[in-house]
Amino acid sequence: MQTLNTTLLIIGGGPGGYVTAIRAGQLGISTILVEGQSLGGTCLNIGCIPSKALIHVAEQFHQTQHHNQHSALGISVAAPTLDISKSVEWKDGIVDRLTTGVAALLKKNKVQVINGWAKVIDGKTVEVGDTRIQCEHLVLATGSTSVNLPMLPIGGPIISSTEALAPKSVPERLVVVGGGYIGLELGIAYRKLGAEVSVVEAQDRILPAYDAELTQPVHEALKQLGVKLYLKHSVMGFDGTLQVRDPNGDTLNLETDQVLVAVGRKPNTQGWNLEALNLDMNGSAIKIDSRCQTSMRNVYAIGDLSGEPMLAHRAMAQGEMVAELISGKTREFNPTAIAAVCFTDPELVVVGKTPDEAKAAGLDCIVSNFPFAANGRAMTLESKTGFVRVVARRDNHVIVGWQAVGVGVSELSTAFAQSLEMGARLEDIGGTIHAHPTLGEAVQEAALRALGHALHL
């Protein structure tokens, strides 16, 4: 068995792991990255990026169909057809460009990438096949995996998001189990691609992690698209039809061609001998401090492995920090807020505290909404649903939260996060001249409305 020595060893080449490696390389730290599948992890290969690609295909197809029927824009086209294999090829091309780009960046920063499955021996030793790697610092970045339901084992007509993102054909009927962001993003895309879609959710509303006011426009859009919702229904099993139990305890049989199980994700702690380290856990995640250190010295855990919020951008920020800590810099992971974005139609963004969370934290806050129905740019995009909402302290007007729902609001997340990180007050946002006509004007107007003088309402 050959032995390699390095300062830093990273297990996992997803957004957390590869960013740690790139930053460590920039800082001159000798680094080895071990990845068992493809660089880029879930996010680039079977998550964030391919799902946005499929959502784009679905939206374009849907819009073209719309122009075939009754377009207010004066555009008319023949009925469109879809070659889903071409769509998947296009999506794969994007994924390939991005993963190749990650490999090039790692090479440029002199990171040694070892392709294979890591097995932890102790806090300073990892084996990959017949190679033993000794390190001073170990970063665990193994990400998360889809939660499976024992009564719906993946295979045949029962698929996970991985299979849903590489369809061979569009099913006539699809039932999505789980009304969270993954289930709804994919459910809406499949509906727009032509499938009849139903969503089964155990809670009493869709997107239960978000507040009801924010999810209402998404609920209405689902109705308009003809997506059937089975709320407060639990899944019992599948034998050609999907058996669900309704709120009264009666059993329904849902006829379907495919069942997409999208009930969440869990830290990927299995299969690489994590047990050898005997680390303190926080539920199913590894327990970390404000520097992503685990209970073992010089062993760090970042990203989904360290629990919620399971977001690629959190993993990247943690990884960059850990590399700087190892290089001797003083750092702490203490963001004011991390944006959560849901790419449904309409899109949702939550940054910082919602009105309910502010109240629970004992803060007396002003809450103000500005509707996109009063925004010129939204009208020109044929989208008048949704709003921007600001939550600010009543005593000093410091903003503690932003939320938005509407077309393209994912792009407003940058302005939201920045204003919170910089400690902005309502007056700062109200006094910043926002370009016209943009969706961002609704951000300024929400702040002005909180101050009692919105201009366009």
N, C-alpha and C positions, 0 to 999 in steps of 0.2 A: 504493500500500500504506500503510495507516494504522499508526502506531507507538504502542505503549503503553509507559509506563515504570512499573516497580514495584520495590520492595525485594526481594520474594521471589516467585519463580515455581516452582510445583510441577507436575511432569508426572505425572499419574495420580491419580484420585480414589477409590482403594480405601481400606481402613482406615488405611494408612500416610499416604497423601497427604491425605485429608480431615481426619485428626486433626492433622497438621502445620499445615494451614490454619486450623483452628478455634483452636488454641493461639496461632498467630501473630496471628490477629485479636484474641484476648483481650489480647495483649501490645502491641497498637497498631501492628503491622508491616503496611505496605501489601502486600497479597498477591493474586496471581492464581493460580487453579487451572485447569489444562487437563485435560479428560477427554473421550476419544473415544467412549465408550459411555455406560453409566449410572453415576451416582455410587454408591459402595459397592463397586465393583470385583467381582472374582470372588467374594469372601466373601459379600457381601449378595445378589448376583444369581444366581450359578450355582455356589455353593460351600457354605460353612458353614451359612448360614441355610436355604436351600431343602432341603439334604440332611437337616437336623434335622427340618424340617417333614414331609418324605416318610417319614422314619424313624418319626415319631410316628403318621402315618396307618397305616403298616404294622403298628405295634405294637397300635394300637387294633383294627384289623381282625382281627389274629391272636388277640388276647384274646377278641374276640367269637366267633370261630370256636371257640375253646377252650371257651367257655361253652355253645356249641351241642352239644359232644360230651360232655365229662366234667369238669365243674367241681367241684372240691372245696369251692367256696365256697357251693354251693347255689343258684347262679344258672343258670337255663336260658333260652335264647333260640332263636328260629327261626334257620335258617342265614342268615348275613348276605350281602348282595350289595355290590359295590363299584362306584361310579360314579367312575372315575379322573379324568374331566374336572372333576368337582366338587372332588376332592381337589387337583388342580393349580390350580384357581381359588382355593381357600383359601390355598394356598402362595403364589400370586402376590399375593394380598391382603396377606400379611405382608411380602413383599419390597417391595411398593409403599409400605406405611406406613413402612418403615424408610428407604427411599431418599428419600422425600419429607421425612422427618425430618432426614436429613443435609443436604438442600438448604436447609431452614429454618434449621438451625444455622449453615451457612456464611453465609447471608444476614444472620442476626442478628449475626454477627461481622465483617460488612462485607468478606467475601471475594468477589472478582469471579470468577465461574465462566465459563470459555469452553468451549463444547462443540465439540470438533473434534480432529483428530489433529495432534499436535505434530511439528515437524521441527526438530531441533537444528541451529543454524548454528555457534555457538561457545559457550563457557562463560558468556556473558552475553546471548546472543541466541537466541530460538526463534521460528519462524514457525508460525502456525496459519491455514491457508487464505491469505487476503490480509491477515492481520494480523501485524505484527512486534512481538514483545514484548522489551523490554530490561530486564534485571534485575541486581541486585547479587549476589543469592544464588540458586542453582538447586538444587532438590531433585528427584532422580530417584526416582520411586515407581511404576514401570510394572508391578510385580508379576511373575507367572509364568504360563506356559501349560502345558497338558497335553502330556506327551511322547507323540509319535505313533510307531507302529511302521511302518516302510516296507512290510512285507508285509501290514499290515492298515490300508489307508487308510480314514479316516472317511467314511462315506456309506452309504446304504441300511441293510442289516442291521448294519453295523459302526458303533457309536456311542461317543461319549466321555461323560464324566460330565455334560456340558452337556445332551445329549439325554436321558440317563437320568433327569434331574431334571424333565423336562417330557414325560412319556410320554403318547401319545394312547391307548394301551391297554397292558395288561400282557401281555408275550409268554408263550407257553406254556413255552418253554425259553429260558434265558439262560446264556451262558457268560461268565464274568468273567475277563479276562486281567489278572492281577496280584493277589496276595494281601496287599497292604499295606492301610493303613487306609481309603483311598478305595474300593478294590475290595470290601473286606469290609463296610463300612458299607452300601454300595448293594446288594451281593449278598444280605445278610441281609434288607434291606428288601424286595427283590423276591421273595425266598422267602416272606416273610410275606404278601405281596400275592397269592401263589398261583402264582408261576412255579416251574418246576423249575430249580434253579440249580446250575451247576458252576463251580469256581474252578480256573484253571490258574496255577500259580506255579513259577517256575524254581528257586527255592531249595528247601531240604529241609523248610521249615515255613512256616506262615502268619505274617504280621506279623513278618518277619525282623528288623525294627529293634528289636523288644522281646525280652526274654529268655524262654526256653522255659517256665519255671515260671509266669510271668505270663500267657502266651498259652494255657496248657493249658486253663483253663476255657472260653475262646472256642472252642478246637478241639472240646471235648466238646459245646458248645452247637450248633456247626455240624453235628456228627454227628446230634444229636437232632432238629434241624430238617430233616435230610435233604438237606443241601448236600453235593454230591460234590466231593471234593478231588483234584486231579491235581498232586501235588507233584513237584518235580524234573522237570517237563515243560516243554519249550520249544515256542513257537508257530512254525509254518512258513508257514502261509498259509490262505486261505479261498477255496473255490470251491463255495459252497452248504453245505459242511460245513467245520468248523474242523479243519485238520490240525495235530496236535501230535506231538512226538517224545518218547517215554517214556525213562526212565533207561537202558534197554537199547539205545536207538538205533532202536527200531521206531516205525513211524508209526501213530497212531490217528486215526480220523475221528470227530469229535464232531458229532452232529446237533444243530442249534440254530436258533432263529428270529432271535436277536440275539446279537451279540458286543459286550460292553462292554470297551473298552480303558482300563485304569486302572493304568498302569505308572509313574506318578509325574509330577512337574512340573519345569519348568526355567525359569530366569530369562528374562523377556521382554525380550531385548536387540535384537530385530529390528524394522525397519519405522519407526523414528523418528530414523534417522541418528545413532545413538550414536557411530558410528565417527568422526565429526567431532571428538570430544573426545579420542580416543586415550588413554583411561584405562587404568590398570593393572588387570588382571583377576585373579580368583582362580578358576581353572577357567572355568566358564561364567558365573560371577557377577562383579559389580563388586567390586573389592577396596576395603575401607573400614577406617578405624582405629576406636579406641574412642569417637570422636565422630561416626561415620558419614561422615567426610570421605573423599572419593576422592583420587586423586593430583593433582587439579586444585584450586587454592585456591577456596574458596567454592562448590564443587560437592559436593553430598552425595548418597549413595544409601542408601535405606532399604527394609526389607521384603524380599520374596522376591527382588528384583533383586540384593540383597547376599548371597544364598545361604542356607544352612541355619542354624538351623531355620526352615523356611518356615511361619510361624504368624502369623495376623492380630494376635494380642496382642503379639507381638514388634514387628511393624511399627508398631503404635499407640504403643508405649512409645518406640521410636526416633524417631518423628515428633514426639512431644511434646518430647523432649529437643532435637532439632535446632531447633525453633522457639525454645526458651529460649536455646540457644547464639547464635542469630542476634540475639536481643534483648540479648545481652551478659552473660547469666548464665554461671556456671561449672558445666558438667555433664559427665558421662561416662556411657557406656552400659556398666554393669558389674553386671548382675543376678546374684544368687547362683544363681538357677535360673529356668528358664522351663518351666512345666508343658506337657506334651504329652498331649492327651486323644484317645482313640479311641472313637467313639460306636458301637461294635459292641454286640451283646447277648451277654454282659455287657460293660459299659463298662470301659475301661482308662485308668489315669492313671500317668504317670511324671514325677516331679519330682526334680531333682538326680541324684545318682549311684546307679546300681544296684549290687548286690553285686559284680558283675564289674568295673564301672568303678572302684569304690573300690579293689578289689584291684590293678587295673592302675595306679592312681595311687599305689600303695605304701602305702595306708592299712590299718591293722589295725582292722577294724570288727566290731561286734556286728550281726548281722542277725536280725530277729525278725518272725514272722508272727502275725497273729491272724485266725482264720477267721470269715467271716460266719455259718457254721453255728451259732456260739455267740452270735450277736447277735439279740436279740429283735425288733428293728425289721425286720431282714432277713427273719425268718420271717413277720412280718405282711405283708410285701410279696411273699410266695410266692417268695422268692429266697434260697437258702442257699449258692449257689456263690460262690467267690472269697474274698479275704482282703485285709487291709491289711499292708504290709510296711514296716518302718523299717530304715534303715541308719545306724548312729551310730559315731563313733570310740570305740574301747575305752578310750583313755587319759583323755579328758575328757568323754565322753558327748555331745559336740556332734553334732547330727543332720546328716548330709550328703545323705540321700536318703529319699524316700518313694515307694512304688508301691502301687497298688491295682487290683484287678479285682473287679467285682461290679455289682449293680444300682445306678444313680444315683451311682456313685463320681466322676463328673465334677465334682459339686458339692463333693467333699472337696478338690479341687485348690487351692481358696482357702486352706484351713487348712494344707495342705502347703507351698505357696509362702511363706505368711506366716511359718511357723515357721523355714524355712530363711533367709529374708531377715532375720529378727530374731536369728539365731544361737542358736536354742533348743537346750537340752539335753534328754535323755530325762526328767530330773527335772521340767523345766518343763511338758512335755506330761502326764506322769504325775500331776503335782500340780494340773493345771487340772481343775476339775469340769466334766465333759461332760454335757449334758442327756440324760435317759433318757425314752423309748426313741428313740434315733437311731442311724443308721449311724456317725455320728462317734464313738460310744463305742468302736468298733473301733480308732480312732486312739489313744485313751488306752490301751486294753488292749495294743496292739502295743508302746507305749512301756513300759508296766508289765512286759510279758513280757520285754522286752530287759533290764530291771532285775532280772529273776528272780522277779517276783511278780505275774503276771497273776491277776486275781480270778475270771474266769469261764471258766477252762480248767484 
